[in-house]
Amino acid sequence: MRLSVDGVAAEVDPRPGQCLRTLLREGGCTSVKKGCDTGDCGACTVLVDGAAVHSCLYPALRAAGREVTTAAGLAPAGELHPVAQRFVDAAGFQCGFCTPGMVVTAAALDEQQRADLDEHLKGNLCRCTGYRSVREAADGAELEPLPRSGPVGCAVSAPAAHRVVTGTEPYTLDLADGDVPPGLLHAAVLRSPHAHARVTAIDTSAAEALEGVHLVLTHRDSPPVLFSTGRHEDRLDDPDDTLVLDPVLRHHGQRVAVAVAESVALAEEALRRVVVRYEVLPAVLDPQLATAPGAPLLHADKDAAASRIADPGRNLVAELHSEVGDVAGALARAHAVVEGTWRTQRVSHVALETHAAVGWLDDGGRLVVRSSTQVPFLVRDELARVLGLGRDRVRVLAARVGGGFGGKQEMLTEDLVGLAVLRTGRPVQYETTRREALTALPTRHPMDVRVRLGARADGTLTALAVDLLSDAGAYGNHSPGVMFHSVHESVATYRCANKRVDARAVYTNSVPSGAFRGYGLGQVVFALESALDELARELGLDPFELRRRNVVVPGDRFVATSDPALTGVDDGLRFGSYGLDQCLDLVQRELPLGGEPVPEGPRWRTGSGIALSMIATVPPRGHFADASARLLPDGTWELAVGTAEFGNGTTTVHTQIAVQALGTTADRLRLRQADTDATSHDTGAFGSAGSVVAGRALLTACERLAARVRDLGAGLLGADPRTAVLEPGGVRCGRRLAALADVHDHALRTTGAAPSAEGRDDAALRSVAFNVQGFRVAVDTGTGEVRLLRSVHAVDAGTVLNPVQLRGQVEGGVAQAVGSALFEEVRRNPDGSPLTVSLREYRAPRITDLCDTLVLFADTYDEVGPLGAKSMSEAPYNPVAPALANAVFDAAGVRLRELPMSADRVWRALREQRGAQGAVGTARL
C-alpha cells in the first residue's frame, strides 16, 4: 500500500494485523515510541490526515493513502514546530520519552480544545514532570525562551531539548544503521503460571524445529552462578539468590524459557510450542505468615553465609533490632501516647520506556550491551561475573533512558541478552512488554509499619518506636538496603532520648520488590508523619509547631539506632547546611493562599495537612564517580562521565558545571556518558548522586584542566578556538599551542562513604536534605473522592544549579507520590496471579488528576556538595502520602492507614465512621 510519512511517499506491505506503530518504527521512524501498546499512554501518538491517533491501536492498513505525521515531521528539517518550541521553552519534559507523542497531540489542538486542555491531553501519560510545564507548553501562550547555555544557577534548557521534542534523540532501541552489526535476532520469555513450582520436565524440540528460531534457553543452559539483580557499588549488599534461569519458580511471571528468533512474533510462537511439566509447590503470599513455623520455604536450598541471607529456614532476608534508651519506660511515663499500624502497597515504576537491551560481539569478540540502565558499570561487572568473562571482555552503554525511578538499578534484561549473544554469535535484542513490567518485574516494597510515639504535655518526644515488616517478594534484590534505609533517616529526623527499631524483610511467593524512588523512606515516613499528626491533635498543638520542637537541628547527632554495626550503615552524616526551618516557614506561609476552587455541593469538606522528611544526599557505603576533561585539536572540550541520563537532568547540570569551570559555552562541549568505555568507573545514577557525586568529579576535572590551560598560556575562545587564553572573568586571544590537544585530566575519585581512604575528596561526607509538603484537599463525603486544591512543596537543596530543572524534578516527585498515595496499586488474585496487567488497570496519574505544585527553595549553601548543591531527585517523593493523609483527616475526620487512599477506601472509612457514630448515639439514647 502507499502512504506518506512526514511528507515522503512510501510503499509498504504491512503484515496481517500489524499496527501503525510497528510499521512506522520498522521503517525508521523512531520518534514513535512504545510505552504500552494498549492505547493507554500516548507515547506513540501520530497525526493521520491531521488527526491525533494512538498508533499502537491504529491498524496499519487504515493508513493506506493517508498522510502520517510524526513529531519529527511536524516542521521542516532543522526547524521546530511552534508547539515543540514551547515544550523547549517551558522545560516541558524530563526523560522525554513521552514528549514526541505529547507534542503531536498538543499540535493538533485548536483554540477551543486548548480551552479545555487537560481533557484533551489526558490520553498522554507523563511519569516525570507533574504536568505543570506540559500545560504551559501546550496552552499556546507565549513563553520566554530558555537560554541554551549558561553557568550554574541559570535556568537553561537541556542540551538535547531540540532532539527530544522532535523525537530524534535516540533511546535504547532507537537504533540507527551501524549501531548494531547486521543479523539482529529477538528474544521473548516464557513465564511461570504458578506462584511456586518446580520444573520437572521441559521439551523445546517443537520450538527449535521452527524455521527462523535460533535458540531456546532453559534452566539447563543457565550459568550455575548465583547473583542478585539489584546493583550496588558493593555487590555484597544484596543476597545472591538468583539464577539466570532456575528450575524452581518462586513467583508468577518468573522466567521459564527464552526463545531467540528472527522476529519477536516468531520467538513468541516458539514459546507456545514449549511443553513444560510443573510440580506445583505450596506458596506463601502473606508476609505476616512467611516466618511462621511450617511456612513454605523459598530459599532453603541456599547457604545462608555464602548467599548472605539472614535465615533461609525462616524466609528471613534481613533483620534489624536496636534500641537507644528505654522505650518501654518512656512510653509508660508519657503524657500522651499514639500508636498504630500503617500499610503500603506494591507500586510499579511505570517508566515509559520499558526495560530493554540489545547486545552483540564487536570486532574483537568483546560482548557489547546497550541497555536502558541507570548503572552501566555495575551491570558490566556483574554480567562479566555471571557469564564467566573478564571485565575487559564486556562493554555496557546506555543511550538516553526513558525513565528509571530506581527500577533500572537492576540487571533484568542484560543477562538474557548476553547469554543469547554468546550462544548464537549474533546480535540479540530483548524488550519487555508493559504487561511484563507490571506482572513480573520488581516493584516498590510493600510494608507494614507500626509506630509508637510518646510525648510530654509540651509536645517534646520522649519515645519513638518503629516495627517494620517488608515484603521482599521472591528474591532479595535491594531488600536489606531498603529495610536499613527506611528506618534510618526517617527515625533520625527527630530528637528523642528513647528510640527503638525492629525491622524484618521476608521472602514471599510474590513478584520481587526492588529499588524505588525514596528507597524505603516513603513507606516509613507515611506512618511516622501520620502518627505525629495524631499526636499533635492529641496534645492540641499546631502540626508545624510540634515538628519544630522535635526535629534535629545543627549540633544534634543523627541517632536512628544504638549501634551502626547492627544497622549496617556507618552514618557519615553531617549538616553541610540546614534549611528545614526555612522549609517549614515557607509551607506554613504559602499553603493557605491561592489554589483550585472548592467544588460546589454540600458533601464536599476541605482540610489541610503537612509532612516532612530528611534524606542523605549520597547513598551509604560508597558511591564513586570518575570524570575526565580534555581539549581536542578542533578547540572543543571533551568531557567524560559514567552516569546515565534518565530524566534526572545530570546532562544539563554537568554541562553547566563545565561551562562555568572552563569559561566556555555549551556548543563547544562534547559529552560522553553512560558508557563503560568513556571513563574508568561510575557507581551509577541513583540516590540522586548524578549531580552530587559525578558532578563533583566533573567539576574537579574541569577546574584542573582549566588551570593547566591557563598555565600553558592558551585557551579556547576567539577567532581561532585554539588561540585563546582563559582568564578569571574573561577570555582573550593568545598564541597557539598545538600541545594543548593532548591535555587530559582525571577527577579525584568521589565517594559517599567516610573519607578514610587515601585519594578521596571531601565529597566523601554525606550531607542531609529536607523536604516539607503541604496539601489542601476537598473530600466528597458521599463518594470518597479526594480532590487536590493546593500543593506546596519546600526543598532544602543547597545551591540550586538549575531552578527550572529542579522545579521539574520536585513536581515530578510529588506527582509520582500522589499516584502512590491515591491511585496506584499492583494487585493480584488470592493465588498470586496478576490482576493488574495494563496501564488501564494500574491508574498512574494523568493531567486531570493533579493540580500544580508550588515549589519553594530554601536559601542554603552546602559544604559537601559541588558548588553548594544537594541532591533532590528522590527526596520530594517521601513526605507526600502522609501530608495527603493528614489533609484527608483534617477534611473528613477519617484516618487512612493503608495506601492507596482510593475513593472506595475513603468511602468505606467514612461509612464506618458514620456507623460508629450512630452506634454511640443509640447507646446514649
DAUR-V576796 format. One record per residue. RES is the residue in one letter. PHI is phi in radians with two decimals (none if undefined). PSI is psi in whole degrees, 0 to 359 (none if undefined). OMEGA is omega in whole degrees, 0 to 359 (999 if undefined). Layout:
# DAUR-V576796
[[RES/PHI/PSI/OMEGA] [RES/PHI/PSI/OMEGA]]
This chain:
# DAUR-V576796
[[M/none/160/180] [R/-1.88/144/173] [L/-2.74/173/177] [S/-2.04/131/179] [V/-2.11/115/181] [D/0.92/41/176] [G/1.45/3/181] [V/-1.97/126/180] [A/-1.17/141/181] [A/-2.46/150/174] [E/-2.14/121/187] [V/-2.30/165/179] [D/-2.25/85/183] [P/-1.14/149/176] [R/-1.31/156/176] [P/-1.00/128/178] [G/1.40/1/183] [Q/-1.20/143/176] [C/-1.61/165/184] [L/-1.17/328/182] [R/-1.04/309/182] [T/-1.20/326/177] [L/-1.07/315/181] [L/-1.16/316/181] [R/-1.15/322/177] [E/-1.14/337/176] [G/-1.57/6/176] [G/1.72/4/181] [C/-1.51/79/185] [T/-1.39/357/174] [S/-1.24/346/178] [V/-1.60/114/189] [K/-1.75/159/174] [K/-1.91/115/176] [G/-1.98/334/184] [C/-2.59/324/186] [D/1.08/23/175] [T/-2.26/10/178] [G/1.33/21/186] [D/-1.82/346/186] [C/-2.04/335/177] [G/1.42/3/181] [A/-1.14/340/183] [C/-1.75/14/186] [T/-1.10/133/173] [V/-2.36/168/173] [L/-1.71/132/172] [V/-2.04/111/187] [D/0.88/41/174] [G/1.53/351/180] [A/-1.75/135/180] [A/-1.31/130/178] [V/-2.38/152/171] [H/-1.44/110/189] [S/-1.22/345/177] [C/-1.28/342/178] [L/-1.84/351/186] [Y/-1.58/117/179] [P/-1.04/134/182] [A/-1.02/323/181] [L/-1.06/331/181] [R/-1.23/347/179] [A/-1.47/0/181] [A/-1.01/128/177] [G/1.31/9/184] [R/-1.88/166/177] [E/-1.74/116/179] [V/-1.84/130/181] [T/-2.17/126/176] [T/-1.76/177/179] [A/-1.05/328/181] [A/-1.24/341/184] [G/-1.91/10/181] [L/-1.17/332/181] [A/-2.40/161/178] [P/-1.00/153/181] [A/-0.94/134/180] [G/1.55/352/180] [E/-2.05/163/177] [L/-1.97/136/171] [H/-1.08/147/181] [P/-0.93/322/178] [V/-1.18/318/178] [A/-1.07/320/178] [Q/-1.10/322/179] [R/-1.17/326/176] [F/-1.14/326/175] [V/-1.17/311/185] [D/-1.20/331/180] [A/-1.58/0/188] [A/0.88/51/187] [G/-1.47/32/177] [F/-2.79/163/170] [Q/-2.23/280/175] [C/-1.17/326/174] [G/1.49/1/183] [F/-1.17/326/179] [C/-1.43/346/195] [T/-1.15/317/178] [P/-0.98/316/177] [G/-1.14/323/179] [M/-1.14/316/180] [V/-1.10/316/179] [V/-1.07/315/179] [T/-1.06/313/181] [A/-1.15/325/181] [A/-1.16/336/182] [A/-1.51/354/184] [L/-1.40/138/173] [D/-1.61/179/185] [E/-1.07/320/180] [Q/-1.16/320/179] [Q/-1.18/324/178] [R/-1.14/338/177] [A/-1.19/337/176] [D/-2.12/58/193] [L/-1.06/313/184] [D/-1.02/320/182] [E/-1.11/324/183] [H/-1.55/351/176] [L/-1.87/0/185] [K/-1.19/346/177] [G/-1.44/358/179] [N/-1.98/116/183] [L/-1.64/134/171] [C/-2.18/130/181] [R/-1.66/347/192] [C/-1.81/325/199] [T/-1.67/332/189] [G/1.47/356/169] [Y/1.39/347/180] [R/-1.02/311/181] [S/-1.19/330/176] [V/-1.14/317/177] [R/-1.03/314/180] [E/-1.08/322/181] [A/-1.24/326/189] [A/-1.64/347/188] [D/-1.43/356/174] [G/1.56/355/182] [A/-1.29/153/177] [E/-1.20/140/179] [L/-2.19/145/175] [E/-1.26/125/184] [P/-1.08/141/173] [L/-1.38/135/175] [P/-1.13/154/182] [R/-1.60/354/181] [S/-2.63/150/178] [G/2.98/159/181] [P/-1.37/183/179] [V/-1.03/139/180] [G/1.75/343/180] [C/-1.54/151/171] [A/-1.55/101/180] [V/-2.10/156/180] [S/-1.36/160/179] [A/-1.14/142/179] [P/-0.97/329/182] [A/-1.62/12/190] [A/-0.98/313/183] [H/-1.12/323/179] [R/-1.27/324/180] [V/-1.12/312/186] [V/-1.25/341/177] [T/-1.71/357/180] [G/1.35/13/182] [T/-1.69/355/173] [E/-1.28/123/185] [P/-1.36/134/170] [Y/-1.78/190/192] [T/-0.92/310/186] [L/-1.79/13/174] [D/-1.49/77/190] [L/-1.61/132/175] [A/-1.69/164/177] [D/-0.99/132/180] [G/1.66/345/177] [D/-1.14/323/183] [V/-2.27/140/176] [P/-1.03/159/181] [P/-1.17/161/176] [G/1.65/31/185] [L/-1.13/131/173] [L/-1.89/164/183] [H/-2.21/142/181] [A/-1.93/149/172] [A/-2.43/154/189] [V/-2.09/131/169] [L/-1.50/130/187] [R/-2.08/155/187] [S/-1.16/134/174] [P/-1.55/4/185] [H/-2.18/152/176] [A/-1.28/330/180] [H/-2.68/121/183] [A/-2.82/164/175] [R/-2.13/133/176] [V/-1.32/117/180] [T/-1.71/336/177] [A/-2.77/146/178] [I/-2.57/128/183] [D/-2.06/115/182] [T/-1.88/7/188] [S/-1.10/318/180] [A/-1.13/323/178] [A/-1.18/316/182] [E/-1.21/340/180] [A/-1.35/345/180] [L/-1.16/133/177] [E/-1.14/131/181] [G/1.68/353/174] [V/-1.61/122/186] [H/-1.76/338/186] [L/-2.88/140/168] [V/-2.23/118/182] [L/-1.73/138/173] [T/-2.30/185/179] [H/-1.05/338/178] [R/-1.19/340/182] [D/-1.73/357/186] [S/-1.30/137/171] [P/-1.02/143/183] [P/-1.45/38/186] [V/-1.96/118/175] [L/-1.33/140/180] [F/-2.64/181/172] [S/-2.12/140/176] [T/-1.22/335/178] [G/-1.25/139/183] [R/-2.04/133/176] [H/-2.42/165/175] [E/-0.96/314/174] [D/-1.72/109/184] [R/-1.13/348/180] [L/-1.42/359/180] [D/-1.14/331/186] [D/-2.00/154/179] [P/-1.18/140/170] [D/-1.49/94/184] [D/-2.34/13/189] [T/-2.17/143/170] [L/-2.02/157/177] [V/-0.97/312/174] [L/-2.42/129/190] [D/-2.14/136/176] [P/-1.25/342/175] [V/-1.73/123/184] [L/-1.85/123/191] [R/-1.95/2/174] [H/-2.79/154/172] [H/-0.97/130/178] [G/1.66/358/178] [Q/-1.16/149/180] [R/-1.04/135/174] [V/-1.99/314/181] [A/-2.65/160/180] [V/-2.29/127/175] [A/-1.85/139/179] [V/-2.16/121/188] [A/-2.54/180/182] [E/-1.19/339/179] [S/-2.57/163/177] [V/-1.11/317/181] [A/-1.05/320/180] [L/-1.22/322/177] [A/-1.11/319/178] [E/-1.16/322/177] [E/-1.13/322/178] [A/-1.07/319/181] [L/-1.13/328/178] [R/-1.17/343/180] [R/-1.72/358/176] [V/-1.37/129/181] [V/-1.82/122/183] [V/-2.17/134/171] [R/-1.89/132/183] [Y/-2.05/144/163] [E/-1.75/109/182] [V/-1.30/131/184] [L/-1.91/157/176] [P/-1.07/145/183] [A/-2.13/150/171] [V/-2.10/121/184] [L/-1.96/345/182] [D/-1.75/119/181] [P/-1.09/336/178] [Q/-1.15/334/182] [L/-1.71/353/190] [A/-1.11/326/182] [T/-1.73/4/181] [A/-1.22/150/176] [P/-0.99/135/179] [G/1.50/357/178] [A/-1.15/144/175] [P/-1.00/136/183] [L/-1.74/132/184] [L/-1.55/325/187] [H/-2.29/38/178] [A/-1.13/342/179] [D/-1.40/355/184] [K/-1.61/149/172] [D/-1.44/119/187] [A/-1.00/315/183] [A/-1.22/314/183] [A/-1.16/322/181] [S/-1.59/353/179] [R/1.05/49/174] [I/-1.89/131/186] [A/-1.01/311/180] [D/-2.78/91/179] [P/-1.05/335/181] [G/-1.30/352/176] [R/-2.23/17/182] [N/1.00/31/185] [L/-1.76/112/179] [V/-1.31/311/182] [A/-2.77/156/176] [E/-2.63/161/181] [L/-2.60/131/176] [H/-2.42/118/185] [S/-2.72/148/182] [E/-2.53/144/170] [V/-2.15/130/183] [G/1.39/207/183] [D/-2.30/92/184] [V/-1.16/314/182] [A/-1.04/315/179] [G/-1.12/319/180] [A/-1.14/321/177] [L/-1.13/320/181] [A/-1.14/330/182] [R/-1.64/354/187] [A/-1.20/147/174] [H/-1.22/322/179] [A/-2.37/141/179] [V/-2.27/133/175] [V/-2.17/134/174] [E/-2.57/154/179] [G/-3.13/170/179] [T/-2.10/132/179] [W/-2.04/146/185] [R/-2.23/134/176] [T/-2.04/159/192] [Q/-1.89/174/172] [R/-1.29/132/179] [V/-2.24/135/177] [S/-1.59/148/181] [H/-1.17/325/182] [V/0.88/42/165] [A/-1.08/131/186] [L/-1.13/327/171] [E/-1.50/117/179] [T/-1.24/171/179] [H/-1.10/136/181] [A/-2.73/154/175] [A/-2.70/150/173] [V/-2.36/135/184] [G/-2.31/160/179] [W/-2.83/172/174] [L/-1.77/129/179] [D/-1.40/184/185] [D/-1.07/335/179] [G/-1.63/8/180] [G/1.39/10/179] [R/-1.41/141/177] [L/-1.33/125/178] [V/-2.06/130/179] [V/-2.24/123/174] [R/-1.77/121/194] [S/-2.41/153/172] [S/-1.49/74/187] [T/-2.14/149/171] [Q/-1.54/350/191] [V/-2.41/65/185] [P/-1.06/323/182] [F/-1.22/320/179] [L/-1.22/324/175] [V/-1.14/317/178] [R/-0.99/313/185] [D/-1.13/317/182] [E/-1.31/326/177] [L/-1.09/317/177] [A/-1.09/319/180] [R/-1.13/313/184] [V/-1.18/321/184] [L/-1.57/0/177] [G/1.25/35/180] [L/-1.95/154/170] [G/-1.18/148/182] [R/-1.05/329/179] [D/-1.30/355/178] [R/-1.71/10/180] [V/-2.33/134/172] [R/-2.17/132/176] [V/-2.17/135/178] [L/-2.43/156/178] [A/-2.25/134/167] [A/-1.39/193/173] [R/-1.05/135/185] [V/-1.80/133/185] [G/-1.47/61/179] [G/1.61/148/180] [G/-2.47/297/177] [F/1.03/27/181] [G/1.69/336/183] [G/-1.15/338/180] [K/-1.81/22/167] [Q/-1.66/36/183] [E/-2.35/163/172] [M/-1.93/95/189] [L/-2.05/342/179] [T/-2.21/333/190] [E/-1.16/326/181] [D/-1.18/319/177] [L/-1.12/315/181] [V/-1.12/315/180] [G/-1.06/316/179] [L/-1.10/318/181] [A/-1.18/321/178] [V/-1.11/315/180] [L/-1.13/326/181] [R/-1.35/325/185] [T/-1.70/334/187] [G/1.31/5/182] [R/-1.94/157/171] [P/-1.10/141/182] [V/-2.36/138/180] [Q/-2.14/139/175] [Y/-2.41/123/178] [E/-2.16/121/179] [T/-1.25/150/175] [T/-1.46/167/175] [R/-1.13/324/177] [R/-1.06/316/178] [E/-1.08/319/181] [A/-1.07/324/182] [L/-1.47/334/189] [T/-1.96/344/188] [A/-2.29/347/185] [L/-1.85/160/188] [P/-1.03/149/179] [T/-2.13/182/169] [R/-1.21/147/180] [H/-1.19/122/167] [P/-1.22/142/181] [M/-2.45/146/165] [D/-1.86/123/186] [V/-2.20/114/174] [R/-1.68/130/180] [V/-2.13/136/172] [R/-2.22/128/179] [L/-2.18/139/172] [G/-2.21/146/183] [A/-2.60/156/170] [R/-1.34/174/182] [A/-1.12/333/180] [D/-1.46/2/177] [G/1.67/357/179] [T/-1.20/125/178] [L/-1.18/133/176] [T/-2.03/342/179] [A/-2.61/139/178] [L/-2.52/116/180] [A/-2.27/136/178] [V/-2.22/128/176] [D/-2.11/117/190] [L/-2.14/137/172] [L/-2.16/117/184] [S/-1.91/130/180] [D/-1.56/104/181] [A/-1.30/341/190] [G/1.34/203/190] [A/-1.33/340/182] [Y/-2.36/158/191] [G/-1.65/12/182] [N/-0.92/122/178] [H/1.25/351/188] [S/-1.12/318/176] [P/-1.06/314/181] [G/-1.13/317/179] [V/-1.09/318/180] [M/-1.09/310/181] [F/-1.07/314/184] [H/-1.15/323/185] [S/-1.09/327/182] [V/-1.82/14/182] [H/-1.65/279/182] [E/-1.09/329/179] [S/-1.06/314/181] [V/-1.33/327/181] [A/-1.29/349/182] [T/-1.15/331/187] [Y/-1.98/139/175] [R/-1.33/128/180] [C/-2.86/132/184] [A/-1.28/338/185] [N/-2.23/112/181] [K/-2.32/146/174] [R/-2.46/140/175] [V/-2.23/128/170] [D/-2.21/120/185] [A/-2.43/140/177] [R/-2.41/141/170] [A/-2.04/127/188] [V/-2.18/151/174] [Y/-1.36/140/168] [T/-2.41/165/179] [N/-1.47/54/179] [S/-2.11/166/176] [V/-0.95/140/183] [P/-1.05/149/170] [S/-1.63/162/183] [G/-2.72/200/179] [A/-1.26/136/177] [F/-2.57/146/182] [R/-0.65/124/183] [G/1.69/337/172] [Y/0.91/52/176] [G/1.62/338/181] [L/-1.11/321/183] [G/-1.02/323/181] [Q/-1.18/314/182] [V/-1.31/323/178] [V/-1.09/323/176] [F/-0.96/313/182] [A/-1.25/311/186] [L/-1.15/315/181] [E/-1.25/332/173] [S/-1.19/317/179] [A/-1.12/322/177] [L/-1.10/323/177] [D/-1.11/318/177] [E/-1.10/321/180] [L/-1.13/318/178] [A/-1.03/318/179] [R/-1.17/321/179] [E/-1.06/323/183] [L/-1.64/355/182] [G/1.23/31/181] [L/-1.86/150/172] [D/-1.14/135/183] [P/-1.07/329/175] [F/-1.13/315/184] [E/-1.16/319/178] [L/-1.01/318/180] [R/-1.22/318/179] [R/-1.02/326/183] [R/-1.30/344/190] [N/-2.17/346/183] [V/-1.24/154/176] [V/-1.11/148/178] [V/-2.35/161/178] [P/-0.90/134/185] [G/1.85/336/177] [D/-1.36/155/169] [R/-1.53/149/176] [F/-1.47/92/184] [V/-1.79/113/173] [A/-1.86/314/178] [T/-2.50/178/188] [S/-1.45/335/192] [D/-2.41/110/178] [P/-0.98/333/179] [A/-1.14/330/178] [L/-1.36/322/183] [T/-1.33/338/185] [G/1.36/8/183] [V/-2.20/119/169] [D/-1.49/112/192] [D/-0.79/300/182] [G/1.05/15/185] [L/-1.58/147/175] [R/-2.64/160/173] [F/-1.46/88/172] [G/-1.15/335/172] [S/-2.89/170/183] [Y/-2.52/118/180] [G/-2.32/14/183] [L/-1.12/321/179] [D/-1.06/319/177] [Q/-1.11/318/181] [C/-1.08/317/178] [L/-1.08/317/180] [D/-1.11/317/182] [L/-1.09/313/181] [V/-1.18/318/180] [Q/-1.08/325/180] [R/-1.30/320/190] [E/-1.60/335/187] [L/-1.02/320/182] [P/-1.28/351/187] [L/-1.65/145/170] [G/1.05/202/179] [G/1.83/179/180] [E/-1.29/151/178] [P/-1.16/150/178] [V/-1.24/131/178] [P/-1.02/147/180] [E/-1.41/150/177] [G/2.19/147/185] [P/-1.25/346/185] [R/-1.48/348/184] [W/-1.45/133/175] [R/-2.16/141/183] [T/-1.99/154/179] [G/-2.89/168/182] [S/-2.23/154/177] [G/-2.68/154/179] [I/-2.34/165/171] [A/-2.83/161/178] [L/-2.38/167/176] [S/-2.69/159/176] [M/-2.21/146/179] [I/-2.54/143/173] [A/-1.22/144/186] [T/-1.44/351/179] [V/-2.47/141/177] [P/-1.02/151/180] [P/-1.32/168/173] [R/1.07/31/169] [G/1.81/120/172] [H/-2.46/121/190] [F/-2.11/147/174] [A/-2.56/132/171] [D/-1.89/143/177] [A/-2.48/154/178] [S/-2.44/156/177] [A/-2.46/140/177] [R/-2.59/160/180] [L/-1.74/125/181] [L/-1.59/160/181] [P/-1.04/333/181] [D/-1.48/6/176] [G/1.56/6/176] [T/-1.70/158/178] [W/-1.71/130/175] [E/-1.83/124/179] [L/-1.96/144/178] [A/-2.36/124/175] [V/-2.37/157/184] [G/-1.61/343/189] [T/-1.25/153/184] [A/-1.70/152/175] [E/-1.78/114/179] [F/-2.34/33/182] [G/1.74/357/178] [N/-1.36/349/174] [G/1.41/14/182] [T/-1.13/327/180] [T/-1.07/318/179] [T/-1.13/311/182] [V/-1.15/318/179] [H/-1.10/322/177] [T/-1.10/316/179] [Q/-1.13/320/178] [I/-1.05/316/181] [A/-1.19/319/178] [V/-0.99/316/182] [Q/-1.24/314/185] [A/-1.25/327/183] [L/-1.68/350/181] [G/1.13/39/184] [T/-2.18/197/177] [T/-2.17/160/187] [A/-1.08/328/183] [D/-1.22/349/179] [R/-1.72/7/182] [L/-1.84/144/172] [R/-2.19/116/186] [L/-1.88/123/171] [R/-1.84/132/183] [Q/-2.62/166/174] [A/0.90/44/181] [D/-2.53/124/182] [T/-1.18/350/172] [D/-1.54/349/186] [A/-1.37/322/182] [T/-2.62/180/188] [S/-1.40/325/181] [H/-2.89/150/168] [D/-2.72/125/181] [T/-1.05/322/176] [G/2.39/171/183] [A/-1.64/79/173] [F/-2.63/165/184] [G/1.12/24/180] [S/1.02/28/187] [A/-1.51/352/183] [G/-1.06/322/178] [S/-1.52/318/188] [V/-1.33/314/184] [V/-1.59/301/180] [A/-1.10/324/177] [G/-1.10/321/178] [R/-1.15/318/179] [A/-1.10/316/181] [L/-1.15/321/178] [L/-1.03/315/179] [T/-1.06/315/180] [A/-1.07/314/183] [C/-1.17/320/179] [E/-1.12/320/179] [R/-1.16/319/179] [L/-1.17/318/179] [A/-1.06/320/179] [A/-1.13/320/178] [R/-1.12/318/180] [V/-1.07/317/179] [R/-1.12/318/180] [D/-1.08/325/181] [L/-1.41/349/175] [G/1.40/27/177] [A/-2.57/162/181] [G/-2.66/212/193] [L/-2.03/322/193] [L/-1.57/153/181] [G/2.37/186/182] [A/-1.02/314/172] [D/-1.86/116/186] [P/-1.05/345/179] [R/-1.67/4/184] [T/-2.18/49/179] [A/-2.30/158/181] [V/-2.11/130/174] [L/-1.33/131/174] [E/-2.32/153/175] [P/-1.00/122/178] [G/1.51/356/180] [G/-3.12/182/182] [V/-2.35/138/175] [R/-2.32/158/180] [C/-1.22/150/181] [G/-2.62/191/183] [R/-1.41/156/185] [R/-1.48/132/176] [L/-2.26/103/180] [A/-1.11/336/182] [A/-1.09/342/181] [L/-1.10/338/179] [A/-1.07/341/182] [D/-1.74/1/180] [V/-1.14/130/184] [H/-2.65/142/180] [D/-2.59/153/176] [H/-2.00/141/174] [A/-1.30/163/170] [L/-1.11/149/172] [R/-1.22/131/187] [T/-2.00/130/186] [T/-2.23/152/174] [G/-1.59/356/178] [A/-1.48/174/178] [A/-1.03/143/188] [P/-1.40/58/182] [S/-1.59/332/183] [A/-1.38/138/181] [E/-1.11/137/176] [G/1.68/352/178] [R/-1.50/146/183] [D/-1.65/186/188] [D/-1.15/343/179] [A/-1.23/2/175] [A/-1.11/334/180] [L/-1.32/152/179] [R/-1.92/117/175] [S/-1.53/182/178] [V/-2.22/148/176] [A/-2.11/155/182] [F/-2.20/151/177] [N/-2.42/139/174] [V/-2.25/127/180] [Q/-2.02/137/173] [G/-2.25/142/177] [F/-2.27/146/160] [R/-2.04/129/186] [V/-2.24/163/169] [A/-2.10/136/180] [V/-2.08/126/174] [D/-1.43/109/184] [T/-1.26/350/178] [G/-1.58/331/183] [T/-2.07/343/184] [G/1.49/2/179] [E/-1.12/135/175] [V/-1.91/124/181] [R/-2.06/131/181] [L/-1.41/126/178] [L/-1.83/327/183] [R/-2.67/135/177] [S/-2.34/123/180] [V/-2.25/131/182] [H/-2.36/122/177] [A/-1.90/138/184] [V/-2.22/142/172] [D/-1.83/89/187] [A/-1.94/12/183] [G/1.17/213/176] [T/-1.11/127/179] [V/-1.47/107/186] [L/-1.21/324/178] [N/-2.61/102/188] [P/-1.08/324/179] [V/-1.16/317/181] [Q/-1.19/317/180] [L/-1.13/318/176] [R/-0.99/317/179] [G/-1.11/320/178] [Q/-1.07/317/180] [V/-1.17/314/179] [E/-1.04/319/180] [G/-1.18/321/178] [G/-1.13/319/178] [V/-1.12/315/181] [A/-1.08/316/179] [Q/-1.12/321/179] [A/-1.24/327/174] [V/-1.08/320/176] [G/-1.04/313/178] [S/-1.08/324/185] [A/-1.34/326/189] [L/-1.98/332/193] [F/-2.23/315/201] [E/-1.44/138/174] [E/-2.88/128/171] [V/-1.47/108/186] [R/-1.80/157/181] [R/-2.48/163/175] [N/-1.36/167/179] [P/-1.00/333/179] [D/-1.52/5/179] [G/1.61/353/179] [S/-1.26/153/189] [P/-1.34/141/169] [L/-1.78/328/182] [T/-1.65/105/187] [V/-2.12/355/178] [S/-2.61/166/179] [L/-1.12/338/178] [R/-1.13/322/177] [E/-1.44/340/189] [Y/-1.42/319/175] [R/1.22/55/169] [A/-1.23/150/184] [P/-1.05/137/174] [R/-1.88/175/186] [I/-1.08/333/179] [T/-1.33/348/185] [D/-1.60/347/192] [L/-2.16/143/166] [C/-1.66/164/177] [D/-1.19/144/176] [T/-1.76/127/174] [L/-1.38/119/183] [V/-1.83/128/183] [L/-2.16/141/183] [F/-1.93/128/169] [A/-1.23/153/182] [D/-1.71/93/180] [T/-2.40/162/175] [Y/-2.32/121/187] [D/-1.59/135/181] [E/-1.33/344/187] [V/-1.68/315/187] [G/-1.34/168/180] [P/-1.18/125/178] [L/1.00/26/176] [G/1.56/7/186] [A/-1.56/154/172] [K/-2.17/158/183] [S/-1.28/152/183] [M/-2.72/26/178] [S/-1.50/317/182] [E/-1.49/325/194] [A/-1.02/321/185] [P/-1.08/339/182] [Y/-1.16/326/199] [N/-1.21/319/183] [P/-1.55/3/190] [V/-1.25/310/183] [A/-1.03/313/180] [P/-1.18/326/177] [A/-1.07/320/177] [L/-1.17/316/179] [A/-1.07/320/179] [N/-1.17/324/177] [A/-1.21/320/178] [V/-1.10/318/178] [F/-1.11/317/180] [D/-1.09/326/181] [A/-1.40/314/192] [A/-2.05/353/177] [G/1.33/18/178] [V/-2.09/134/181] [R/-1.69/112/178] [L/-1.54/121/183] [R/-1.94/8/181] [E/-2.37/137/176] [L/-1.79/148/359] [P/-1.36/154/176] [M/-1.48/63/183] [S/-1.23/163/184] [A/-1.01/322/181] [D/-1.18/323/178] [R/-1.21/318/177] [V/-1.10/317/179] [W/-1.06/317/179] [R/-1.14/321/178] [A/-1.11/319/177] [L/-1.12/320/180] [R/-1.15/317/178] [E/-1.11/322/178] [Q/-1.09/315/179] [R/-1.13/322/178] [G/-1.11/318/179] [A/-1.13/319/179] [Q/-1.14/322/178] [G/-1.14/320/179] [A/-1.13/320/178] [V/-1.13/318/180] [G/-1.09/319/179] [T/-1.12/318/180] [A/-1.08/321/180] [R/-1.17/324/177] [L/-1.12/none/999]]
